[in-house]
């Protein structure tokens, strides 16, 4: 998976809601029903009128990492891999969100390519019209703001500032794979709600580090990533 290559080379190729643990990592805890219910909604003046939450799902401040979710799941867990995934125990045994019979269990397909509200961590944990951004909405954010690698209250991340002067901060919260917690402080990896229809075991995601950012399409659905919510104005 190209995502793994990006992670391995993030320092050279590309460039925190939860309470900090004693080891100094803002790793977050179990699901706390979104914490992000306390998030403010920021109007960046985007063409779509979309509002962006000021902090991650599961977080109560912009620099807090928040909770980590497998794609299509709405609660946290201790192990992120296919053996614990809700919609298929392997990348070629999918039982929901599948556009290719070669990836579906016993040839299953349903041609769903966008998260339904019941499977959307932002919608379930935050309510109030919150949801996970689509591929197009991540690109709209990138195209209509100026991004910079910076720190907020000692936490590394990327700040997006709009022409209207308003901004949001995304912490470099890393990701979870199996029981491991990787790249916190050096990389941000955020879900979109958009499936990679050409390879449905993977999803479009937003990835950044100190040297750059991109919306890529090859993160396995079983990974544990952070979520930043949007809603309509």
C-alpha positions as CSV (number, residue, x, y, z in Angstrom):
1,X,0.0,0.0,0.0
2,X,1.3,3.4,-0.9
3,X,0.1,4.8,2.4
4,X,2.8,2.7,4.1
5,X,5.4,4.1,1.8
6,X,4.3,7.6,2.7
7,X,4.5,6.9,6.4
8,X,8.0,5.3,6.0
9,X,9.3,8.3,4.0
10,X,7.1,11.1,5.5
11,X,10.1,13.0,7.0
12,X,11.7,13.4,3.6
13,X,8.8,12.9,1.1
14,X,6.3,15.3,2.7
15,X,7.4,17.0,5.0
16,X,-3.4,17.3,19.2
17,X,-9.4,16.5,22.1
18,X,-7.9,14.0,24.3
19,X,-5.9,14.3,27.4
20,X,-2.1,13.7,27.2
21,X,-0.8,10.6,28.7
22,X,2.1,10.4,31.1
23,X,4.5,9.6,28.3
24,X,3.6,13.0,26.7
25,X,1.6,11.6,23.7
26,X,-1.8,12.9,23.0
27,X,-3.0,9.5,22.1
28,X,-6.6,9.8,23.3
29,X,-8.5,7.2,25.2
30,X,-11.6,5.2,24.4
31,X,-14.6,6.6,22.7
32,X,-15.9,9.5,24.7
33,X,-19.0,10.1,22.5
34,X,-17.2,12.6,20.5
35,X,-16.1,15.2,22.9
36,X,-16.1,17.2,19.8
37,X,-19.8,18.1,20.6
38,X,-18.0,21.1,22.1
39,X,-16.4,22.0,18.8
40,X,-17.0,25.4,17.3
41,X,-17.9,25.6,13.6
42,X,-15.6,27.8,11.5
43,X,-16.8,29.5,8.3
44,X,-13.7,29.7,6.1
45,X,-15.7,31.4,3.3
46,X,-15.4,28.3,1.1
47,X,-17.3,28.2,-2.2
48,X,-19.6,25.5,-0.9
49,X,-20.4,27.3,2.3
50,X,-19.2,24.3,4.2
51,X,-18.3,24.8,7.9
52,X,-15.3,23.0,9.5
53,X,-15.2,21.9,13.1
54,X,-12.5,23.5,15.2
55,X,-11.3,20.2,16.7
56,X,-11.2,16.5,15.9
57,X,-13.9,14.0,16.8
58,X,-13.3,13.0,20.4
59,X,-11.3,16.2,21.1
60,X,-12.2,19.3,23.2
61,X,-9.5,21.6,21.9
62,X,-7.9,22.1,18.4
63,X,-4.6,20.7,19.4
64,X,-5.9,17.5,20.9
65,X,-5.7,14.4,18.8
66,X,-9.1,13.0,19.6
67,X,-10.3,9.5,18.8
68,X,-9.2,7.0,16.1
69,X,-11.6,5.1,14.0
70,X,-11.4,2.4,11.3
71,X,-13.3,3.6,8.2
72,X,-17.0,3.0,8.6
73,X,-16.7,2.3,12.3
74,X,-18.0,4.7,15.0
75,X,-16.3,3.5,18.2
76,X,-12.7,3.2,19.2
77,X,-10.9,-0.1,19.9
78,X,-7.5,-1.5,21.0
79,X,-6.6,-3.3,17.8
80,X,-6.9,-1.9,14.3
81,X,-6.6,-4.5,11.6
82,X,-8.8,-6.7,9.3
83,X,-9.4,-9.3,12.0
84,X,-11.5,-6.7,14.0
85,X,-13.0,-4.8,11.1
86,X,-16.8,-4.4,11.0
87,X,-17.2,-4.9,7.3
88,X,-15.0,-7.7,6.3
89,X,-12.2,-9.8,7.8
90,X,-9.8,-9.2,4.9
91,X,-9.4,-6.8,2.1
92,X,-11.0,-9.2,-0.3
93,X,-13.9,-10.3,2.0
94,X,-15.8,-7.0,2.2
95,X,-19.4,-7.0,3.3
96,X,-20.3,-3.4,2.8
97,X,-19.0,-0.5,0.6
98,X,-17.8,-2.7,-2.2
99,X,-17.7,-1.8,-5.9
100,X,-15.8,-4.9,-7.2
101,X,-16.8,-8.5,-6.7
102,X,-13.2,-9.5,-6.5
103,X,-13.0,-7.6,-3.2
104,X,-16.4,-8.8,-1.8
105,X,-17.1,-11.8,0.3
106,X,-18.4,-14.5,-2.0
107,X,-18.5,-11.9,-4.8
108,X,-20.5,-9.3,-2.8
109,X,-21.0,-5.8,-4.2
110,X,-23.4,-2.9,-3.2
111,X,-21.7,-0.1,-5.1
112,X,-21.8,2.2,-2.0
113,X,-19.0,4.8,-2.3
114,X,-19.7,7.3,0.4
115,X,-20.2,6.6,4.1
116,X,-23.8,6.4,5.3
117,X,-24.6,8.4,8.4
118,X,-24.9,5.3,10.6
119,X,-21.3,4.4,9.7
120,X,-19.8,7.9,10.0
121,X,-17.9,8.6,13.1
122,X,-18.5,12.3,12.9
123,X,-22.3,12.0,12.4
124,X,-22.7,9.4,15.2
125,X,-20.5,11.0,17.8
126,X,-21.2,14.6,17.2
127,X,-24.7,14.9,15.7
128,X,-26.1,18.2,14.6
129,X,-25.4,17.6,10.9
130,X,-21.7,16.8,11.4
131,X,-20.2,14.3,9.0
132,X,-16.8,13.3,7.6
133,X,-15.6,15.3,4.6
134,X,-15.6,13.9,1.1
135,X,-12.7,13.7,-1.2
136,X,-13.9,16.9,-3.0
137,X,-14.3,18.7,0.3
138,X,-10.8,18.0,1.4
139,X,-9.6,19.4,-1.9
140,X,-11.8,22.4,-1.5
141,X,-10.1,23.2,1.8
142,X,-6.7,22.8,0.2
143,X,-7.5,24.9,-2.8
144,X,-9.1,27.8,-0.9
145,X,-6.8,28.2,2.1
146,X,-3.1,28.8,2.8
147,X,-1.5,26.0,4.8
148,X,1.5,26.1,7.1
149,X,3.2,23.6,9.4
150,X,3.2,25.1,12.9
151,X,2.6,24.3,16.5
152,X,-0.3,25.1,18.8
153,X,0.2,24.8,22.5
154,X,3.3,22.7,21.8
155,X,1.6,20.3,19.4
156,X,2.7,20.0,15.8
157,X,0.2,20.3,13.0
158,X,-1.0,22.2,10.0
159,X,-2.9,25.5,10.1
160,X,-5.3,26.4,7.2
161,X,-6.0,30.1,6.9
162,X,-8.7,31.4,4.6
163,X,-8.8,34.8,2.8
164,X,-11.4,35.9,5.3
165,X,-8.8,35.6,8.1
166,X,-10.4,32.6,9.8
167,X,-8.4,29.4,10.3
168,X,-8.5,25.8,11.6
169,X,-5.6,23.7,13.0
170,X,-5.2,20.0,12.4
171,X,-2.8,18.3,14.8
172,X,-0.3,15.8,13.4
173,X,-2.0,13.0,15.2
174,X,-0.4,10.0,13.4
175,X,-2.4,6.8,13.0
176,X,-3.1,3.4,14.6
177,X,-2.3,0.0,13.1
178,X,-2.9,-3.1,15.1
179,X,-2.2,-2.0,18.6
180,X,0.6,0.4,17.5
181,X,0.5,4.2,17.6
182,X,2.7,5.7,14.9
183,X,3.9,9.1,13.6
184,X,2.2,11.3,16.1
185,X,3.8,14.7,16.0
186,X,5.2,14.2,12.5
187,X,2.2,13.3,10.3
188,X,-1.5,13.9,10.1
189,X,-3.7,11.2,8.5
190,X,-7.4,12.0,8.3
191,X,-10.3,10.0,6.8
192,X,-12.5,11.2,4.0
193,X,-16.0,9.7,3.6
194,X,-15.1,8.6,0.0
195,X,-14.3,5.1,-1.0
196,X,-11.6,4.3,-3.6
197,X,-14.1,2.8,-6.1
198,X,-11.3,1.3,-8.1
199,X,-10.0,-0.6,-5.1
200,X,-12.6,-0.8,-2.4
201,X,-10.4,-2.1,0.3
202,X,-8.9,1.4,0.3
203,X,-10.3,4.9,1.0
204,X,-9.4,8.5,0.1
205,X,-7.6,10.2,3.0
206,X,-5.9,13.5,3.7
207,X,-2.2,13.2,4.6
208,X,0.2,15.9,5.7
209,X,3.6,16.4,7.3
210,X,6.0,19.3,7.7
211,X,6.9,19.5,4.0
212,X,3.5,19.1,2.2
213,X,0.1,17.7,2.0
214,X,-2.0,15.5,-0.4
215,X,-5.3,13.7,-0.7
216,X,-4.4,10.1,-1.5
217,X,-6.5,7.1,-2.2
218,X,-4.7,4.0,-0.8
219,X,-5.2,3.8,2.9
220,X,-6.6,0.5,4.1
221,X,-10.0,0.7,5.7
222,X,-8.8,-1.2,8.8
223,X,-6.3,1.6,9.8
224,X,-7.3,3.8,12.8
225,X,-7.3,7.4,11.7
226,X,-8.5,10.7,13.1
227,X,-11.7,12.5,11.8
228,X,-12.3,16.2,11.4
229,X,-16.0,17.0,10.9
230,X,-17.8,19.3,8.5
231,X,-21.4,20.4,8.2
232,X,-23.5,22.6,6.0
233,X,-23.9,26.3,6.9
